[in-house]
Amino acid sequence: MAGAPNIFCRDCLSATAPPRPRCPACGSPRVIAHPERDRLSIAHVDCDAFYATIEKRDAPELRDKPVIIGGGKRGVVSTACYIARTYGVRSAMPMFKALQACPDAVVIKPDMEKYVRVGREVRRLMLEMTPLVEPLSIDEAFLDLTGTERLHKATPAVTLARFARRVEDELGITISVGLSVNKFLAKIASDLDKPRGFSIIGEADVAPFLAGKPVSIIYGIGAATQERLARAGLRTIDDVRARDAGEIVALVGKDGLRLHRLAHGIDTRKVDPVRETKSISAETTFDRDIRDVETLAPILWRLSEKLSLRLKKAGFAGRSVTLKLKTADFRTRTRSRSGIAPTQLARRLFDIAAPMLTSECDGTAFRLIGIGATDLCDAALADVGDLADTESVRLARMEKAVDSLRERFGKAAVVRGIGFAAETGRPADKKGDSRR
């Protein structure tokens, strides 16, 4: 929009003249000013402390209290509100450590169905701005608003500010927006001024902004890679920029080229509205450590049923199964089997994971178990059987009948003997199934 002012208020959306620190119309200090504002169209939108914000919305008496969303004392933190974060509480922190840091926190068990509903509403509002929405998770996404000025009669920045206000007004939660020249920088920008943030990194800002930043600012750089880089004297973005791309590849492998490009602010990826789902999983953390396979196997069965249902709802089948175990000292073990015939069936998933579980039960105490399906494909390819496999079709028909009964009468309508053992805490009956 030629001639449009580059300064406007995020609260009342009125234009203002430089160099006003506050909006002359409403007095808000939330004024956006950037010389490249109207030339940028790649955004990253991230809901602020999503789960906790929804719970505070639904229980206003929690507004000024520290809130942690997570499991029992042996679980981990899913989300912490910003008040709890001032005490040092962070996502993925063991719950007992979080409560040590913030003993007065209100702990709420996650209500994923509710969070998914709100996430879908946020996504619906995003899609009203642009069809180019690439979800990253339930509460964040990339957006490309290129060419939307005529539709919205506003630049992408103004459209995004309107969107943020609409989310607050209609859904009762808040978001933060990052606007930049590419996805990498937009994602960084969205985290600069949380909560209710709106940050811009323009093309002219890239070099000075990244200068001096630690290499950890680049997503996907894990602790092991950071340590390897540090041993080679590469601790900051400047260190990486100073080296040839070939040197970085020699240090960290094929991901080195991506690291080198991002250190220079280069990211050519497009916003992909059909971003591929890479895996679907289910896991649980125990109230007490478990060592024996007789107790773990029924729990693995229930997780296999949960994973099966998630695959069916998502329209996928898995060609690889992964078993995940976390030891009492928080070390993670993963074991996988790939190259299997595509499946959605709980029985198949369990039969593949169970031998891996047996081999891992060597007396080690475990605090968590999970099962996941990867190498996903369309559900139409699942469990079709052939002349050498006449069992799959029968199992699929049987599970479909069980799913229908549970949908009609509840999860407890049909329970396998091994699943019943998981509910009662008793070892599985080796004789097979029981139903009620």
C-alpha positions in Angstrom: 0.0 0.0 0.0 1.9 3.0 -1.3 2.0 5.9 1.1 0.8 4.0 4.1 2.4 5.1 7.4 4.9 2.8 8.9 3.8 3.3 12.5 0.5 2.1 14.0 -1.0 1.1 17.3 -1.6 -2.6 17.9 -4.5 -1.9 20.3 -6.7 0.6 18.4 -5.0 0.0 15.0 -4.9 3.7 14.3 -1.9 5.2 12.4 0.3 7.5 14.4 3.2 9.9 13.5 6.8 9.4 14.6 8.4 9.6 17.0 5.4 9.0 19.3 6.2 6.6 22.2 2.4 6.2 22.8 -0.6 6.1 20.6 -2.2 9.6 20.5 -5.6 8.0 20.0 -5.7 5.5 22.9 -2.6 6.1 24.9 -1.3 2.5 24.4 2.5 2.0 24.4 2.1 -0.9 22.0 3.1 1.0 18.9 4.7 -0.8 15.9 7.4 1.1 14.0 9.7 -0.4 11.5 11.0 1.0 8.1 10.4 -2.4 6.4 7.1 -3.1 8.0 5.0 -2.9 4.8 7.4 -5.0 2.7 7.4 -8.1 4.9 4.9 -10.9 4.6 6.3 -14.1 6.3 5.0 -14.6 9.8 5.2 -17.0 12.7 2.3 -16.9 15.1 2.6 -18.6 18.5 0.0 -18.8 21.2 1.2 -17.5 24.6 1.5 -20.3 27.3 -1.4 -21.9 25.4 -2.7 -24.6 27.8 -2.3 -22.4 30.8 -3.9 -19.4 29.2 -7.0 -21.4 28.2 -7.3 -22.6 31.8 -7.0 -19.1 33.2 -9.6 -17.9 30.6 -12.0 -20.6 31.9 -11.3 -20.0 35.6 -10.8 -16.2 36.0 -9.9 -16.7 39.7 -6.6 -18.2 38.5 -5.6 -15.0 36.6 -3.0 -13.8 39.1 -1.8 -17.2 40.3 1.0 -19.4 39.0 -0.5 -22.2 37.0 1.3 -25.4 35.8 -0.3 -27.8 33.3 1.1 -31.3 33.8 0.7 -34.7 35.3 1.3 -35.9 38.8 4.4 -35.4 40.9 6.3 -37.9 38.7 5.1 -36.3 35.4 6.6 -33.3 33.6 5.4 -29.8 32.9 3.4 -29.4 29.7 3.0 -25.6 30.0 3.6 -23.1 32.7 2.0 -19.6 32.8 4.2 -16.6 32.8 3.8 -16.1 36.5 5.1 -19.6 37.1 8.0 -19.0 34.7 9.3 -16.2 36.9 10.0 -18.9 39.5 12.0 -20.8 37.0 9.4 -23.3 35.9 9.8 -24.4 32.3 8.1 -26.9 29.9 9.4 -30.5 30.1 10.7 -29.9 33.6 10.0 -32.8 36.0 7.0 -31.9 38.0 8.7 -32.4 41.4 11.4 -29.8 40.4 8.7 -27.4 39.2 6.9 -27.7 42.6 10.1 -27.2 44.4 10.7 -24.0 42.5 7.0 -22.8 42.8 5.3 -24.7 45.7 2.2 -22.5 45.5 1.5 -23.3 41.9 -2.0 -24.5 40.9 -1.4 -27.8 39.0 -4.0 -28.7 36.4 -4.2 -32.0 34.5 -4.1 -31.4 30.7 -7.4 -31.3 28.9 -6.2 -32.1 25.4 -9.7 -32.2 23.8 -10.4 -28.7 25.0 -7.0 -27.4 23.8 -7.5 -29.0 20.4 -10.8 -27.3 20.0 -9.3 -23.9 20.8 -6.4 -24.6 18.5 -8.8 -25.4 15.6 -10.5 -22.0 16.2 -7.2 -20.2 16.0 -6.4 -22.1 12.8 -9.8 -21.2 11.4 -9.0 -17.5 11.9 -5.6 -17.9 10.4 -7.1 -19.4 7.3 -9.4 -16.4 6.9 -6.2 -14.3 6.5 -4.4 -16.6 4.0 -4.6 -20.2 2.7 -0.8 -20.4 3.2 -0.8 -21.6 6.8 1.8 -24.2 7.8 0.9 -25.7 11.3 3.9 -26.6 13.5 1.9 -27.8 16.4 -1.5 -27.3 18.1 -0.6 -23.7 19.0 1.8 -22.3 16.4 2.1 -21.9 12.6 3.9 -20.1 9.8 1.8 -17.9 7.5 2.6 -16.3 4.2 0.5 -13.2 3.6 2.1 -12.3 0.3 -0.5 -10.7 -2.1 -3.2 -10.3 0.6 -3.2 -6.5 0.7 -6.1 -6.1 -1.8 -8.2 -8.7 0.0 -7.8 -7.2 3.5 -7.2 -3.6 2.4 -4.2 -3.6 4.6 -0.6 -4.6 4.7 0.3 -8.0 6.2 1.5 -6.3 9.4 -1.8 -4.5 10.0 -3.7 -7.7 9.1 -1.8 -9.7 11.7 -2.4 -7.0 14.3 -6.1 -7.2 13.6 -5.9 -11.0 13.8 -4.2 -10.8 17.2 -6.9 -8.5 18.6 -9.6 -10.8 17.2 -8.1 -13.8 18.9 -8.1 -12.0 22.2 -11.7 -10.7 21.7 -13.3 -13.9 20.3 -11.2 -16.7 21.9 -10.0 -15.1 25.1 -6.3 -16.1 24.7 -3.3 -14.1 23.5 -0.7 -14.7 20.7 2.7 -13.4 19.8 3.6 -12.5 16.2 7.0 -12.5 14.4 7.2 -10.9 11.0 10.3 -11.2 8.8 11.9 -12.0 5.5 11.8 -15.8 6.0 10.6 -18.6 8.3 13.7 -18.9 10.4 13.8 -15.2 11.4 10.0 -15.0 11.8 10.1 -17.8 14.3 12.9 -16.1 16.3 11.0 -12.8 16.1 7.8 -14.2 17.6 9.7 -15.1 20.8 11.3 -11.7 21.4 8.5 -9.9 23.2 6.2 -12.5 24.7 3.4 -12.4 25.8 1.2 -10.4 23.4 4.3 -9.6 21.3 4.7 -8.3 17.8 8.3 -8.2 16.6 9.8 -7.4 13.2 13.2 -8.5 11.9 13.8 -6.7 8.5 16.4 -7.6 5.9 18.6 -4.7 7.1 18.4 -6.1 10.6 19.6 -9.6 9.9 23.4 -9.2 10.2 23.4 -7.0 13.3 20.6 -9.0 15.0 22.3 -12.3 14.7 25.8 -11.0 15.5 26.9 -12.3 18.9 24.0 -14.7 19.3 24.7 -18.2 20.5 24.5 -21.0 18.0 21.6 -22.4 20.1 19.3 -19.7 18.6 19.2 -22.0 15.5 16.5 -24.5 16.0 17.4 -28.2 15.7 20.9 -27.6 17.2 20.9 -30.1 20.1 23.2 -30.2 23.1 25.5 -32.8 21.5 25.9 -30.7 18.3 26.5 -27.6 20.4 29.2 -29.4 22.4 30.9 -30.5 19.2 30.8 -27.0 17.7 32.1 -25.5 21.0 35.1 -27.9 21.0 35.9 -26.5 17.5 35.6 -22.9 18.9 32.2 -22.3 17.4 30.0 -20.9 20.1 28.3 -17.9 18.4 26.7 -17.1 15.1 29.8 -15.0 14.3 32.0 -18.0 14.8 30.0 -20.0 12.3 29.9 -17.2 9.8 33.7 -16.9 9.9 34.1 -20.5 8.7 33.7 -22.1 5.3 30.5 -24.1 4.9 32.6 -27.2 4.1 34.3 -27.0 7.6 30.9 -26.9 9.3 29.7 -29.9 7.3 32.9 -31.8 8.2 32.1 -31.1 11.9 28.4 -31.9 12.2 27.6 -33.8 9.0 24.9 -33.0 6.4 23.1 -30.6 8.7 26.1 -28.3 8.6 25.1 -26.7 5.4 21.7 -25.7 6.9 23.5 -24.4 10.0 25.9 -22.3 7.9 23.1 -20.8 5.8 20.9 -20.0 8.8 23.8 -18.3 10.5 23.8 -15.9 7.6 20.0 -15.5 7.9 19.3 -17.4 4.7 16.2 -19.6 4.6 14.6 -20.4 1.3 11.9 -22.7 2.6 8.4 -21.8 1.5 5.4 -21.8 3.8 3.9 -25.3 3.1 0.2 -25.5 3.9 0.2 -29.3 3.6 3.1 -29.9 6.0 3.6 -33.7 6.4 2.8 -35.4 9.7 6.0 -37.3 10.5 4.9 -39.4 13.5 2.0 -40.2 15.8 2.6 -41.5 19.3 1.2 -42.1 22.8 3.0 -42.3 26.1 2.5 -42.2 29.9 4.5 -41.5 33.0 4.1 -43.7 36.0 3.4 -42.8 39.6 6.2 -45.1 40.6 9.1 -46.7 38.8 8.4 -50.1 37.1 10.9 -52.8 36.4 9.1 -55.9 35.3 7.7 -56.7 31.9 4.6 -58.3 33.4 3.5 -54.9 34.7 4.7 -52.9 31.7 3.2 -55.1 29.0 -0.5 -54.2 29.9 0.4 -50.5 29.9 2.0 -50.9 26.5 -1.2 -52.6 25.3 -3.4 -49.7 26.4 -1.0 -47.3 24.7 -1.1 -49.4 21.5 -4.9 -49.0 21.6 -4.6 -45.3 22.0 -2.0 -45.0 19.2 -4.3 -47.2 17.0 -7.2 -44.8 17.5 -5.1 -41.7 16.8 -3.8 -43.2 13.6 -7.4 -44.1 12.5 -8.7 -40.6 13.3 -5.8 -38.9 11.5 -6.1 -41.2 8.4 -2.6 -42.7 8.6 -0.9 -46.0 8.9 2.5 -46.7 10.2 5.3 -48.6 8.5 7.7 -48.3 11.4 7.1 -48.7 15.2 9.2 -47.2 17.9 9.2 -48.1 21.6 10.2 -45.3 24.0 11.3 -45.9 27.6 12.6 -43.3 30.1 14.7 -44.6 33.1 14.4 -43.4 36.7 17.4 -41.1 36.1 15.7 -39.5 33.0 17.7 -41.3 30.3 15.7 -42.1 27.2 15.9 -45.4 25.4 14.3 -45.8 22.0 14.0 -49.0 19.9 12.5 -49.2 16.5 11.4 -51.7 13.9 10.9 -50.5 10.3 9.9 -52.0 7.0 6.6 -53.5 8.3 3.4 -53.7 6.4 1.4 -50.6 6.9 -0.9 -50.9 10.0 -3.3 -49.1 12.2 -4.1 -52.1 14.3 -3.5 -52.1 18.1 -2.8 -55.8 18.0 -0.1 -55.4 15.3 1.5 -52.4 17.0 1.6 -54.2 20.3 3.0 -57.4 18.8 5.8 -55.4 17.2 6.7 -53.4 20.3 6.3 -56.1 22.9 9.5 -58.1 22.0 11.5 -54.8 22.1 10.1 -54.2 25.6 11.0 -57.7 26.8 14.6 -57.2 25.7 14.9 -53.9 27.5 13.5 -55.2 30.8 16.8 -56.1 32.4 16.1 -54.9 35.9 16.2 -51.2 35.0 13.6 -49.1 36.6 11.5 -47.1 34.2 9.4 -44.0 34.8 7.8 -43.6 31.3 6.8 -45.8 28.4 5.6 -44.8 25.0 4.9 -46.2 21.5 5.0 -44.4 18.2 4.3 -44.9 14.5 6.5 -43.4 11.9 7.1 -43.7 8.1 3.4 -42.8 7.8 1.3 -43.6 4.7 -2.4 -43.3 3.7 -4.8 -45.4 5.8 -6.1 -47.0 2.5 -2.9 -49.0 2.5 -3.3 -50.4 6.0 -3.9 -54.0 7.0 -5.2 -55.1 3.5 -3.5 -58.6 3.8 -2.7 -60.9 1.0 -2.5 -64.6 0.3 0.3 -65.0 2.8 -1.5 -62.8 5.4 -5.1 -63.7 5.8 -5.2 -62.6 9.4 -4.9 -58.8 8.9 -8.4 -58.4 7.3 -10.0 -60.4 10.2 -8.2 -58.4 12.8 -9.1 -55.1 11.1 -12.8 -56.2 11.0 -12.7 -57.2 14.7 -11.1 -53.9 15.8 -13.5 -51.9 13.8 -16.4 -53.6 15.6 -14.7 -52.9 19.0 -14.2 -49.3 18.0 -17.8 -49.0 17.2 -18.9 -50.5 20.5 -16.6 -48.2 22.4 -17.8 -45.1 20.5 -21.4 -46.0 21.4 -21.1 -47.3 24.9 -17.8 -45.9 26.2 -14.2 -47.1 26.4 -15.0 -49.7 29.1 -17.5 -51.5 26.8 -14.8 -53.9 25.5 -11.6 -54.5 27.3 -8.9 -57.1 26.5 -7.6 -59.2 29.4 -4.2 -57.5 29.1 -5.8 -54.1 29.0 -7.9 -54.9 32.1 -4.7 -55.7 33.9 -3.3 -52.3 33.1 -6.4 -50.7 34.7 -6.3 -52.8 37.9 -2.5 -53.0 38.3 -2.6 -56.8 38.2 -0.4 -58.8 35.9 -1.9 -59.9 32.6 -3.8 -63.1 32.4 -1.9 -65.2 29.9 -5.0 -67.0 28.8 -6.0 -64.2 26.5 -8.9 -61.8 26.2 -11.7 -60.9 28.6 -14.6 -58.7 27.7 -17.3 -56.9 29.6 
